[in-house]
Protein backbone atom coordinates (compact mmCIF):
# COMPACT_ATOMS: atom_id res chain seq x y z
CA UNK A 1 0.00 0.00 0.00
CA UNK A 2 1.29 3.42 -0.94
CA UNK A 3 0.75 6.68 0.88
CA UNK A 4 -1.17 9.33 -1.13
CA UNK A 5 0.82 12.32 -2.35
CA UNK A 6 -0.61 14.71 0.17
CA UNK A 7 -0.51 18.46 -0.23
CA UNK A 8 -1.32 18.16 -3.94
CA UNK A 9 -5.08 17.91 -3.86
CA UNK A 10 -5.65 21.60 -4.47
CA UNK A 11 -4.01 21.17 -7.84
CA UNK A 12 -6.81 18.82 -8.86
CA UNK A 13 -9.62 21.33 -8.42
CA UNK A 14 -9.92 22.10 -12.11
CA UNK A 15 -10.53 18.44 -12.87
CA UNK A 16 -13.83 18.55 -10.98
CA UNK A 17 -15.22 21.80 -12.38
CA UNK A 18 -17.64 20.13 -14.75
CA UNK A 19 -19.03 17.72 -12.15
CA UNK A 20 -19.05 20.36 -9.43
CA UNK A 21 -20.88 22.76 -11.72
CA UNK A 22 -23.52 20.17 -12.47
CA UNK A 23 -23.89 19.46 -8.75
CA UNK A 24 -24.34 23.13 -7.90
CA UNK A 25 -26.95 23.51 -10.61
CA UNK A 26 -28.92 20.52 -9.30
CA UNK A 27 -29.21 21.79 -5.71
CA UNK A 28 -31.77 24.62 -5.33
CA UNK A 29 -31.52 27.31 -2.69
CA UNK A 30 -32.49 26.00 0.71
CA UNK A 31 -30.97 22.56 0.20
CA UNK A 32 -27.49 22.10 1.65
CA UNK A 33 -25.10 20.20 -0.64
CA UNK A 34 -23.68 16.84 0.35
CA UNK A 35 -19.91 16.36 0.38
CA UNK A 36 -17.24 13.78 -0.44
CA UNK A 37 -13.84 13.91 1.28
CA UNK A 38 -11.26 13.74 -0.12
CA UNK A 39 -12.52 14.47 -3.64
CA UNK A 40 -9.27 13.15 -5.16
CA UNK A 41 -6.57 10.65 -4.13
CA UNK A 42 -3.28 9.69 -5.75
CA UNK A 43 -1.15 6.57 -5.26
CA UNK A 44 1.63 4.65 -6.95
CA UNK A 45 0.35 1.59 -8.83
CA UNK A 46 -1.98 0.47 -6.04
CA UNK A 47 -3.88 1.97 -3.13
CA UNK A 48 -5.87 0.95 -0.08
CA UNK A 49 -7.85 3.87 1.28
CA UNK A 50 -11.26 5.32 2.04
CA UNK A 51 -13.39 8.36 1.41
CA UNK A 52 -16.16 9.88 3.49
CA UNK A 53 -19.64 10.88 2.36
CA UNK A 54 -21.50 13.41 4.48
CA UNK A 55 -25.26 13.88 4.47
CA UNK A 56 -25.89 17.45 5.61
CA UNK A 57 -29.65 17.31 5.03
CA UNK A 58 -32.55 16.39 7.31
CA UNK A 59 -33.43 13.44 5.05
CA UNK A 60 -31.94 9.91 5.05
CA UNK A 61 -30.10 9.31 1.78
CA UNK A 62 -29.82 6.16 -0.28
CA UNK A 63 -26.44 5.80 -1.98
CA UNK A 64 -25.42 3.61 -4.92
CA UNK A 65 -21.75 3.44 -5.95
CA UNK A 66 -20.38 2.90 -9.45
CA UNK A 67 -16.77 2.75 -10.64
CA UNK A 68 -16.23 4.46 -13.98
CA UNK A 69 -13.32 5.43 -16.18
CA UNK A 70 -12.86 8.89 -17.62
CA UNK A 71 -10.70 10.91 -19.98
CA UNK A 72 -9.76 14.58 -20.09
CA UNK A 73 -10.07 16.47 -23.38
CA UNK A 74 -7.50 18.96 -24.72
CA UNK A 75 -9.63 21.75 -23.23
CA UNK A 76 -9.70 20.16 -19.77
CA UNK A 77 -13.23 18.73 -19.83
CA UNK A 78 -13.88 15.42 -18.06
CA UNK A 79 -15.62 12.79 -20.21
CA UNK A 80 -17.13 9.65 -18.70
CA UNK A 81 -15.99 6.25 -20.03
CA UNK A 82 -16.39 2.60 -19.00
CA UNK A 83 -13.72 1.31 -16.64
CA UNK A 84 -11.06 -0.89 -18.26
CA UNK A 85 -11.56 -3.85 -15.91
CA UNK A 86 -9.03 -5.93 -17.86
CA UNK A 87 -6.19 -4.00 -16.19
CA UNK A 88 -7.74 -1.82 -13.44
CA UNK A 89 -9.17 -3.71 -10.45
CA UNK A 90 -11.25 -1.97 -7.77
CA UNK A 91 -12.91 -3.54 -4.70
CA UNK A 92 -15.38 -1.53 -2.61
CA UNK A 93 -16.51 -2.24 0.95
CA UNK A 94 -20.12 -1.66 -0.14
CA UNK A 95 -21.98 -0.95 -3.37
CA UNK A 96 -25.09 0.55 -1.77
CA UNK A 97 -26.05 1.83 1.67
CA UNK A 98 -28.10 4.42 3.55
CA UNK A 99 -26.83 7.52 5.33
CA UNK A 100 -28.89 8.90 8.20
CA UNK A 101 -29.63 12.65 8.41
CA UNK A 102 -26.64 14.74 9.51
CA UNK A 103 -24.45 11.61 9.42
CA UNK A 104 -21.34 10.40 7.59
CA UNK A 105 -20.38 7.11 5.99
CA UNK A 106 -16.89 5.77 5.22
CA UNK A 107 -16.35 3.82 2.01
CA UNK A 108 -13.23 1.64 1.96
CA UNK A 109 -11.64 0.44 -1.25
CA UNK A 110 -8.65 -1.34 -2.73
CA UNK A 111 -7.37 -0.52 -6.21
CA UNK A 112 -4.52 -1.78 -8.34
CA UNK A 113 -3.47 -1.50 -11.97
CA UNK A 114 -1.80 -4.26 -13.96
CA UNK A 115 -0.09 -1.47 -15.89
CA UNK A 116 0.31 2.05 -14.60
CA UNK A 117 -0.63 4.82 -14.92
CA UNK A 118 -4.38 4.40 -14.54
CA UNK A 119 -7.27 6.54 -13.30
CA UNK A 120 -10.94 6.16 -12.47
CA UNK A 121 -13.94 7.68 -10.68
CA UNK A 122 -15.96 6.21 -7.83
CA UNK A 123 -19.33 7.85 -8.35
CA UNK A 124 -21.77 8.14 -5.42
CA UNK A 125 -25.36 8.58 -6.58
CA UNK A 126 -27.38 9.96 -3.65
CA UNK A 127 -31.18 10.04 -3.57
CA UNK A 128 -33.75 10.87 -0.90
CA UNK A 129 -33.28 14.62 -0.46
CA UNK A 130 -36.15 16.91 -1.40
CA UNK A 131 -36.56 20.60 -2.06
CA UNK A 132 -38.97 22.76 -0.05
CA UNK A 133 -41.52 22.26 -2.84
CA UNK A 134 -41.18 18.46 -2.58
CA UNK A 135 -39.08 17.80 -5.68
CA UNK A 136 -36.82 14.76 -5.27
CA UNK A 137 -33.10 15.26 -5.93
CA UNK A 138 -30.46 12.90 -7.29
CA UNK A 139 -26.92 14.09 -6.61
CA UNK A 140 -23.74 12.45 -7.93
CA UNK A 141 -20.43 13.04 -6.17
CA UNK A 142 -17.11 11.81 -7.62
CA UNK A 143 -14.08 10.47 -5.79
CA UNK A 144 -11.25 10.56 -8.37
CA UNK A 145 -8.35 8.12 -8.03
CA UNK A 146 -5.00 8.19 -9.85
CA UNK A 147 -2.66 5.20 -9.84
CA UNK A 148 0.69 6.65 -10.89
CA UNK A 149 3.61 4.82 -12.43
CA UNK A 150 6.83 4.72 -10.40
CA UNK A 151 9.05 6.66 -12.85
CA UNK A 152 7.92 10.31 -12.78
CA UNK A 153 7.11 12.51 -15.75
CA UNK A 154 10.39 13.98 -16.97
CA UNK A 155 11.30 17.39 -18.29
CA UNK A 156 12.16 15.93 -21.70
CA UNK A 157 8.60 14.57 -22.12
CA UNK A 158 6.93 18.01 -21.93
CA UNK A 159 6.81 20.18 -25.06
CA UNK A 160 5.20 23.59 -25.63
CA UNK A 161 3.16 23.43 -28.83
CA UNK A 162 1.48 26.85 -28.81
CA UNK A 163 1.87 30.15 -26.92
CA UNK A 164 -0.92 32.58 -27.82
CA UNK A 165 -2.02 35.93 -26.43
CA UNK A 166 -5.48 37.48 -26.78
CA UNK A 167 -5.42 41.14 -25.68
CA UNK A 168 -9.19 41.43 -26.13
CA UNK A 169 -9.84 38.93 -23.35
CA UNK A 170 -6.65 39.50 -21.38
CA UNK A 171 -5.69 35.84 -21.57
CA UNK A 172 -2.65 33.83 -22.62
CA UNK A 173 -3.32 30.37 -24.02
CA UNK A 174 -0.72 27.63 -23.76
CA UNK A 175 -0.82 24.20 -25.34
CA UNK A 176 1.38 21.50 -23.83
CA UNK A 177 2.07 18.01 -25.07
CA UNK A 178 3.09 15.03 -22.98
CA UNK A 179 5.15 13.05 -25.49
CA UNK A 180 5.90 10.17 -23.13
CA UNK A 181 4.08 7.28 -21.43
CA UNK A 182 4.07 8.80 -17.92
CA UNK A 183 1.21 10.56 -16.13
CA UNK A 184 2.35 13.82 -14.56
CA UNK A 185 1.03 16.95 -12.93
CA UNK A 186 1.60 20.56 -13.86
CA UNK A 187 1.36 22.56 -10.64
CA UNK A 188 1.30 26.03 -12.22
CA UNK A 189 2.07 28.01 -15.37
CA UNK A 190 3.21 31.65 -15.21
CA UNK A 191 3.71 34.12 -18.07
CA UNK A 192 6.10 37.03 -17.79
CA UNK A 193 7.22 40.06 -19.79
CA UNK A 194 8.66 43.54 -19.63
CA UNK A 195 5.64 44.87 -17.70
CA UNK A 196 5.29 42.15 -15.10
CA UNK A 197 4.31 38.58 -14.36
CA UNK A 198 0.95 36.88 -14.40
CA UNK A 199 -0.68 35.12 -11.49
CA UNK A 200 -0.01 31.37 -11.70
CA UNK A 201 -2.59 29.21 -13.41
CA UNK A 202 -4.41 26.38 -11.68
CA UNK A 203 -2.74 22.99 -11.75
CA UNK A 204 -3.87 20.06 -13.88
CA UNK A 205 -2.83 16.52 -14.80
CA UNK A 206 -0.89 15.96 -18.01
CA UNK A 207 -1.91 12.59 -19.38
CA UNK A 208 0.39 10.31 -21.39
CA UNK A 209 0.67 10.94 -25.13
CA UNK A 210 -1.82 13.80 -25.01
CA UNK A 211 -2.25 17.54 -25.61
CA UNK A 212 -3.65 20.00 -23.08
CA UNK A 213 -4.67 23.65 -23.37
CA UNK A 214 -4.64 25.96 -20.37
CA UNK A 215 -5.03 29.71 -19.85
CA UNK A 216 -3.25 32.38 -17.84
CA UNK A 217 -4.59 35.88 -17.16
CA UNK A 218 -2.57 38.64 -18.88
CA UNK A 219 -3.62 42.28 -18.25
CA UNK A 220 -0.48 44.05 -19.52
CA UNK A 221 -0.23 46.02 -22.78
CA UNK A 222 3.04 44.46 -23.93
CA UNK A 223 2.96 40.76 -24.87
CA UNK A 224 4.53 38.13 -22.61
CA UNK A 225 7.97 36.87 -23.58
CA UNK A 226 8.59 34.16 -20.98
CA UNK A 227 6.77 31.08 -19.85
CA UNK A 228 7.47 29.19 -16.62
CA UNK A 229 5.98 25.70 -16.25
CA UNK A 230 6.31 24.15 -12.80
CA UNK A 231 5.82 20.52 -11.83
CA UNK A 232 6.72 18.70 -8.64
CA UNK A 233 9.95 17.42 -10.22
CA UNK A 234 11.14 20.18 -12.56
CA UNK A 235 10.55 23.71 -13.87
CA UNK A 236 10.71 24.89 -17.48
CA UNK A 237 11.57 28.59 -17.76
CA UNK A 238 11.55 29.44 -21.44
CA UNK A 239 11.90 32.60 -23.56
CA UNK A 240 9.26 32.51 -26.32
CA UNK A 241 7.57 34.76 -28.87
CA UNK A 242 3.81 34.84 -28.39
CA UNK A 243 1.51 34.66 -31.40
CA UNK A 244 -1.95 36.20 -31.65
CA UNK A 245 -4.81 33.91 -30.69
CA UNK A 246 -7.01 33.01 -33.71
CA UNK A 247 -9.49 35.81 -34.44
CA UNK A 248 -7.86 38.20 -31.99
CA UNK A 249 -6.82 41.66 -33.22
CA UNK A 250 -3.50 42.26 -31.44
CA UNK A 251 -2.70 45.94 -30.67
CA UNK A 252 1.02 45.16 -30.72
CA UNK A 253 3.21 43.44 -33.32
CA UNK A 254 3.44 39.68 -32.89
CA UNK A 255 5.87 37.49 -34.77
CA UNK A 256 5.13 34.09 -36.20
CA UNK A 257 6.87 31.39 -34.20
CA UNK A 258 7.60 27.71 -34.58
CA UNK A 259 4.80 25.70 -32.96
CA UNK A 260 7.11 22.84 -32.00
CA UNK A 261 9.00 24.36 -29.08
CA UNK A 262 11.52 22.25 -27.25
CA UNK A 263 11.71 22.57 -23.46
CA UNK A 264 14.39 24.90 -22.13
CA UNK A 265 17.28 23.15 -20.43
URBEL-V655896 format. One line per field, one symbol per residue. phi: phi as a letter, one per 40 degrees, with the letter a starting at -180 (. if undefined). psi: psi as a letter, one per 20 degrees, with the letter a starting at -180 (. if undefined). Layout:
phi: ???
psi: ???
This chain:
phi: .bcdccgbccccdccbccccccccccbcdgbcccbbaccababbgaabaabbbbccccbcbcbbbacbcabbcdcgccbcacccccbbbbbbcabaabbcdfbbacbbabaabcbbcaaabbcbcbbhcbcccgccbbbbbcbcbbbccccccbdccbbcbaabbbccbgbbbbbbbccbcbcabccabbbaacbibccccccacbcdfabacabbcabcccccbbbbbbbcbabbbbcbbcbccdgbcccbcbbcbccbccdcb
psi: pqpqnqjjhhiighhjgghhghghhiorpiopqrqppqhqqprohqqoarqpppojrjqqppppqppqrrqprhjjpppqqqpnihippppqhqiqrpprpkrrpppqqpqqphpqrrqrpopoopqhqqrhjjpqqopppqopppnqrgprprhiipqohqnqpnhhikqppppqpoiajpprpohqppqqahiaqrqqrqrqqoqqlrqpqrqppojqgqqqiqppopahhrppopproqrpqpjpopjqpqqqqpimqqqq.
